[in-house]
Amino acid sequence: MAPDFSFDSIKKERNMKIAFIGGGNMGGAIIKAIIEKKIADPSDIVVSDIDTAKQKSIAKELKVKTVGDNAKA
């Protein structure tokens, strides 16, 4: 039997973590869609960006964790 990769099965997976390298326009749009579609909770998303101002902005707007080091994402 093939694995179920539907959005419903993904939403049920509570151990899923998602990391984004860079929090620019494209990453921000994808993160917003993931949260709006309830594919993942903001607490399950980490964004790595070297720009500390961008980190603060993303964390405030999207309620996700941000880091400045890709390895920590």
C-alpha positions as CSV (number, residue, x, y, z in Angstrom):
1,M,0.0,0.0,0.0
2,A,1.4,3.4,-0.9
3,P,2.0,6.0,1.8
4,D,-0.6,8.7,2.3
5,F,0.9,12.1,1.5
6,S,-2.4,14.0,1.5
7,F,-2.7,17.3,3.3
8,D,-5.1,15.7,5.8
9,S,-2.4,13.1,6.7
10,I,0.3,15.7,6.9
11,K,-1.9,17.8,9.2
12,K,-2.3,14.9,11.6
13,E,1.5,14.4,11.9
14,R,2.3,16.3,15.0
15,N,6.1,15.7,15.0
16,M,6.6,17.6,11.8
17,K,9.0,20.5,11.8
18,I,9.6,22.8,8.9
19,A,12.7,25.0,8.4
20,F,13.2,27.9,6.0
21,I,16.6,29.2,4.9
22,G,15.9,32.9,4.4
23,G,12.8,34.8,5.3
24,G,12.3,36.9,2.2
25,N,9.1,37.5,0.1
26,M,8.9,33.9,-1.2
27,G,9.6,32.2,2.1
28,G,7.2,34.5,3.9
29,A,4.4,33.8,1.4
30,I,4.9,30.0,1.7
31,I,5.0,30.2,5.5
32,K,1.7,32.3,5.6
33,A,0.0,29.7,3.3
34,I,1.2,26.8,5.5
35,I,-0.2,28.5,8.6
36,E,-3.4,29.6,6.9
37,K,-4.1,26.1,5.5
38,K,-3.3,24.7,8.9
39,I,-0.7,22.4,7.5
40,A,1.6,23.3,10.4
41,D,1.4,25.4,13.5
42,P,3.7,28.4,13.8
43,S,5.4,26.7,16.7
44,D,6.5,23.9,14.2
45,I,8.2,26.4,11.8
46,V,11.8,27.8,12.1
47,V,13.2,30.6,9.8
48,S,16.9,31.2,9.5
49,D,17.9,34.6,8.3
50,I,21.2,36.5,8.9
51,D,19.4,39.9,9.1
52,T,18.3,40.4,12.7
53,A,15.7,43.0,11.8
54,K,14.2,40.5,9.4
55,Q,14.2,37.9,12.1
56,K,12.3,40.2,14.5
57,S,9.8,41.2,11.8
58,I,9.1,37.6,10.8
59,A,8.8,36.4,14.4
60,K,6.4,39.2,15.2
61,E,4.2,38.9,12.1
62,L,4.1,35.1,11.7
63,K,4.7,33.9,15.3
64,V,7.4,31.5,14.2
65,K,10.8,30.8,15.7
66,T,13.8,32.6,14.0
67,V,17.5,32.0,14.2
68,G,20.6,33.5,12.6
69,D,22.4,30.3,11.9
70,N,21.2,27.8,9.2
71,A,22.6,24.9,11.2
72,K,20.2,25.7,14.1
73,A,17.2,25.8,11.8
